[in-house]
Amino acid sequence: MATGDLDQLTYNYSAEEDEEENEDFSMTLIEHLEELRWRILKSLIAVTIFSIVAFVFRDQLIALLMGPFPKMAASVTHGKLVVTGIAEGFTVYLLISVVAGLIVSLPVILYQIWAFIAPGLRQGEKKYAVPFIVLGVVLFAAGASLGYIVLNYPLEWLLSFGANSFTELISANSYFSFVAFFLLAFGLAFELPLVLTFMAKVGWVNTEMLKNKRKVAHVGIWIASCFITPGADLYSPIFIGVSLSLLYELSILFIHLVVGKQAAEAVS
């Protein structure tokens, strides 16, 4: 066989092999997208189920969320908020139920996230599934609880700011939207250690990097804390700023214990 024919045969074989590899890659990508679709669908089903359960207990949820409502405003509204439309009462109940369903279904959502990324992990890394879910739930619950405790401060500041010039008619939609955003902001902000640990696992950050950027990070945290919390009171940014600074330092220790030298070598 001539040398040219041999080269042509080799080229054709390589082209066919590359085409098969590309086809396998495309099939793998499609399978990943299908897997992602099912994980999202399962998460949405969990949120829907828990939202329905929360809607059944809507009166208890309303009573719980009305706990931080300032007494100065309660004397004006006689303990009840204003609705400005025929359907607003229903939409407010629906909003509260969906937010409650989202919070309660957090373990399911975290599990679906972990199950999606687990096939790409080493066998030794899969043992962190339960700590990942538990830590995520605990951190979110701690953040939302802190937000509930300090919620009274921004409410009092906002309601008293224009009290000399205006009569406040507090609608149920505005109040519960504010409360839902406030609690979600605190809960998600407390996921900082989980986010940094994940970034360390994939090699984007390491403990030395976090230590070297400590000053910049804390300044950024305190600036962000002023925008994360709605309202302009003094106390909420202080609470969340102190909490996030402590969580940042805790993240460094947590990454050192969980990731160890592996992350340090990945971003060296």
C-alpha positions in Angstrom: 0.0 0.0 0.0 1.3 3.4 -0.9 2.3 5.9 1.7 -0.3 8.4 0.5 -3.1 5.7 0.8 -1.9 4.9 4.3 -2.0 8.5 5.4 -5.5 8.9 3.9 -6.7 5.8 5.7 -5.3 7.1 9.0 -6.9 10.5 8.4 -10.3 8.9 7.7 -10.0 6.8 10.8 -9.1 9.7 13.0 -11.9 11.8 11.6 -14.4 9.0 12.3 -13.0 8.6 15.8 -13.3 12.4 16.5 -16.9 12.3 15.2 -17.8 9.5 17.5 -16.2 11.3 20.5 -18.1 14.5 19.6 -21.3 12.5 19.4 -20.6 10.9 22.8 -20.0 14.3 24.2 -23.2 15.7 22.7 -25.2 12.8 24.2 -23.5 13.3 27.6 -24.4 17.0 27.5 -28.0 16.2 26.6 -28.1 13.7 29.5 -26.8 16.4 31.8 -29.4 18.9 30.7 -32.1 16.2 31.1 -30.8 15.5 34.6 -30.8 19.2 35.4 -34.4 19.5 34.2 -35.6 16.7 36.4 -33.7 18.1 39.4 -35.4 21.5 38.9 -38.8 19.8 38.4 -38.4 17.8 41.7 -37.4 21.0 43.5 -40.5 22.8 42.1 -42.7 19.9 43.2 -41.4 20.1 46.7 -41.9 23.9 46.8 -45.4 23.5 45.5 -46.3 20.7 48.1 -44.9 22.7 51.0 -46.6 25.9 49.8 -50.0 24.1 49.8 -49.3 22.9 53.3 -48.3 26.4 54.4 -51.5 27.8 52.8 -53.5 25.5 55.0 -51.8 27.1 58.1 -51.9 30.6 56.7 -53.5 32.2 59.8 -50.7 30.8 62.0 -48.1 32.2 59.6 -49.8 35.6 59.6 -49.8 35.6 63.4 -46.1 34.7 63.5 -45.0 37.3 60.9 -47.0 40.0 62.7 -44.9 39.4 65.8 -42.3 42.1 65.0 -45.0 44.6 63.9 -44.4 47.8 65.9 -46.9 48.6 68.6 -46.9 52.3 67.6 -48.3 51.3 64.2 -50.6 48.6 65.7 -52.5 51.2 67.6 -53.3 53.0 64.4 -54.2 50.0 62.3 -56.0 48.3 65.3 -54.0 45.2 64.7 -55.0 44.6 61.1 -53.3 45.6 57.9 -55.0 47.3 54.9 -55.9 45.6 51.6 -56.5 47.9 48.7 -58.1 45.4 46.2 -60.6 42.6 46.0 -57.9 39.9 45.4 -55.1 41.4 47.5 -56.0 39.4 50.6 -55.7 36.1 48.5 -52.4 37.2 46.8 -50.9 38.1 50.2 -51.7 34.7 51.6 -50.3 33.1 48.4 -47.1 35.1 48.7 -46.6 34.1 52.3 -47.3 30.4 51.5 -44.9 30.3 48.6 -42.1 31.9 50.7 -42.8 29.5 53.5 -42.8 26.6 51.1 -39.5 27.7 49.6 -37.9 27.9 53.1 -39.3 24.5 54.3 -38.3 22.8 51.0 -34.7 24.0 51.3 -33.3 20.6 52.3 -34.9 19.1 49.2 -33.4 21.8 47.0 -30.0 21.4 48.5 -30.2 17.6 48.0 -31.1 18.1 44.4 -28.2 20.4 43.9 -25.8 17.9 45.5 -27.3 15.0 43.5 -26.7 16.9 40.3 -23.0 17.6 41.0 -22.3 14.3 42.8 -21.5 12.3 39.6 -18.6 14.6 38.9 -17.1 14.2 42.3 -14.6 11.6 43.6 -15.9 8.8 45.8 -14.3 10.4 48.9 -16.0 13.7 48.2 -19.5 12.3 48.1 -19.4 11.7 51.9 -20.0 15.5 52.3 -23.6 15.2 51.0 -25.2 15.1 54.4 -23.0 17.8 56.0 -23.6 20.0 52.9 -27.4 19.8 53.3 -27.4 20.1 57.1 -25.0 23.0 57.1 -27.0 24.8 54.4 -30.3 24.4 56.4 -28.8 25.4 59.7 -27.1 28.5 58.2 -30.3 29.6 56.5 -32.3 29.0 59.6 -29.8 31.0 61.7 -29.9 33.9 59.2 -33.7 34.0 59.0 -34.0 33.8 62.8 -31.6 36.7 63.2 -33.5 38.6 60.6 -36.8 38.0 62.5 -35.2 39.2 65.7 -33.9 42.5 64.2 -36.9 43.1 61.9 -38.5 45.4 64.4 -35.7 48.0 64.1 -36.1 48.8 60.3 -39.9 48.7 60.7 -39.9 51.2 63.5 -37.5 53.5 61.7 -39.4 53.5 58.5 -42.8 53.9 60.1 -41.7 56.8 62.4 -39.7 58.6 59.7 -42.7 60.4 58.2 -45.1 60.1 61.2 -45.1 63.9 61.7 -46.2 64.5 58.1 -48.2 61.4 57.1 -50.7 59.0 58.4 -49.5 55.5 57.6 -52.0 53.1 56.0 -49.9 50.0 55.9 -51.1 47.5 53.3 -50.8 43.8 53.8 -48.9 43.4 50.5 -46.2 46.0 51.3 -45.7 44.7 54.8 -45.4 41.0 54.0 -43.4 41.7 50.9 -40.9 43.6 53.1 -40.8 40.9 55.7 -40.3 38.1 53.1 -37.5 39.9 51.4 -35.9 40.8 54.7 -35.9 37.2 56.0 -34.7 35.8 52.7 -31.9 38.3 52.5 -30.6 37.3 56.0 -31.1 33.6 55.3 -29.2 33.7 51.9 -26.5 35.9 53.3 -25.7 33.3 56.0 -25.0 30.8 53.2 -21.6 32.5 52.8 -19.5 29.6 54.3 -21.3 27.1 52.1 -20.6 29.2 48.9 -16.9 29.7 49.8 -16.4 26.1 50.7 -17.9 25.0 47.3 -15.6 27.6 45.5 -12.7 26.0 47.4 -13.7 22.5 46.4 -13.6 23.5 42.7 -10.3 25.3 43.1 -11.5 28.9 42.7 -10.3 30.0 46.2 -8.2 28.7 49.0 -7.5 29.6 52.6 -4.3 31.6 51.8 -6.3 33.7 49.2 -9.1 34.4 51.7 -6.5 35.4 54.4 -4.7 37.7 52.0 -7.9 39.4 50.9 -9.3 39.6 54.4 -9.3 43.4 54.7 -10.9 43.9 51.3 -13.5 41.2 52.0 -14.5 42.7 55.3 -14.9 46.2 53.7 -16.9 44.7 50.9 -19.1 42.8 53.5 -19.9 45.9 55.4 -20.7 47.9 52.3 -22.9 45.1 51.1 -24.7 44.8 54.4 -25.9 48.3 54.0 -27.7 47.3 50.7 -28.8 43.8 51.6 -31.2 44.9 54.2 -34.2 47.1 53.2 -34.8 50.2 55.3 -32.3 52.7 56.5 -32.0 51.9 60.2 -28.7 51.7 61.9 -29.1 48.3 63.6 -29.8 45.9 60.7 -26.6 46.5 58.8 -24.6 46.2 62.0 -26.1 42.9 62.9 -25.7 41.4 59.4 -22.2 43.0 59.0 -20.9 41.5 62.2 -22.5 38.1 61.4 -21.0 38.0 57.9 -17.6 39.0 59.1 -17.7 36.2 61.7 -18.9 33.8 59.0 -16.1 34.8 56.7 -13.5 33.9 59.4 -15.4 30.7 60.1 -15.3 29.9 56.4 -11.5 30.0 56.4 -11.4 27.5 59.3 -14.0 25.3 57.7 -12.3 25.2 54.3 -9.0 24.4 56.0 -10.7 21.4 57.8 -12.8 20.2 54.9 -10.8 20.9 51.8 -7.3 21.0 53.3 -4.3 21.1 51.0 -6.2 20.1 47.9 -7.7 23.6 47.4 -4.4 25.2 48.3 -2.6 23.3 45.5 -5.4 24.0 43.0 -5.0 27.8 43.1 -1.3 28.0 43.8 
